Amino acid sequence: MWCQSERVSGASIGSDMLLLDVESGRYIQLNESAAFIWKRIEVPCEASDLVADFAEQFTLSDHE
């Protein structure tokens, strides 16, 4: 199962996202595709579901 870490807090910035690891104080900026994954794993899910949702969101086919 994939899920968000409780020690990381996030905020949307347009189509990107900024994460803060509250334990280390480190910031990470996510691009649009990484932000999609972070938001998707707010609800725990299997990797296969995450991949399928990502492919649908970004219109990837089996041949790309």
N, C-alpha and C positions, 0 to 999 in steps of 0.2 A: 504494500500500500504506500502511496505517495501522499504526503500532507505537508502543510506549512509548519515550520518550526515555531514553537511558542516563544523563543527568544529573539525572533525577528519581527519587526514592525514595518509596515509598508505604507506608502502614500503615492497616489497617482499624480503624474505630471504629464498632462496631455495623453498621448498614447504610450508613454514610457512610465516607469515606476521607480521610486527610490526606496530602497530597503535599508533598515538600520538594525544591525546586530546589537541588541541592548547590552549584552555581556562584554563584547569587545569594543564597542563604540565605533565599529567600522561601518561605513556606508557603501552600498553597492547600487549602481544605476543599471536598471534593466531596460533593454530595448522593447519594442512592441511585442515581439514573439515571446521573449522571456517573461514579460509582464503577463501575457496571456496564460502561460504555464503557472505562474505564481498565483494568479487569481483563480485558476481552475482547481488548484490543489487546496483551496480554502476548505473544500469538502473532500475528505480522503477518497482516493480512487486508485484503481489498478493501473499499471503502466499501459496496458493495452487500450484502456478507455481514454487515457490521456493522449496517447498517440493518435487515436481515431479522431478525437475532438480537435487536436492540433491540425491534423491533415484537412479536416472539414473547414476549420476557421481560415486556414491559409491556402485553401483550394489546391492541395497536393494530391497527385494521383499516384498509383502504384508504380508508374513508369518514370517518375521524376526523381 
